[in-house]
Amino acid sequence: MGSDENHLNMPFQLVFATNNRHKLEEVAAKINGEIQLLTFEDIGCKEDIEETGLTFKENAAIKSHYIYDKYQLNCFGDDSGLEVVALSGEPGVYSARYAGEHGNHDANINKVLQKLKLVENRKARFITVISLIWNGEEYFFEGTVEGTICHERSGASGFGYDPIFQPDGYSITFAEMSLEEKNKISHRAKAMEKLIGFLNSVE
Ligand code: IMP
């Protein structure tokens, strides 16, 4: 990256503090080889970092600080989730465990659909907050995508609430899009674009 020729042959390294395979795929596609993305496996981290924060920002920072404190590597952590307007922002930071068990996407979707059964206002948004620790300094980047919650599931791609989220301006859900399509407009993609822009400006 930048003007230094070395960067063209040897991109710099950045740890992505996640165990989520889907997120890793989305972020790796977004970065497109510009940065060497290291995973937990690459750095020998077997920890499942607990998200104890009350905001996306706090949870993102918990992950990046954990990695930086333990390994002193440039890294970033993200936290994301779904906010449904008629549910006062629920499931929010509890998106992964809305129905109780962590990561039970099917049960989480059922809970949202059940709560919205008689509700007309289906507006919702996905949010991602990234906490980057770069040379010991912390930076935050945020991305959002507005949309509506469908009455039933459509599509089999992606993960989480993708089968019931239809982004504004589209007639299909995130789960009906290819990774490339979702990666043009998603909350995570927008936050990543800001992070990549930042790295381009400092390197
Ligand atoms: P995390 O804490 O950032 O891993 O995300 C929390 C939860 O938010 C996930 O388990 C999903 O339920 C939901 N979520 C986050 N991003 C997405 C997305 O891109 N599509 C669908 N669900 C998502």
Residues whose N, C-alpha, C, O or C-beta is under 5 A from the ligand:
A	BS01	IMP	D78 D79 S80 G81 L82 S95 A96 F159 G160 Y161 D162
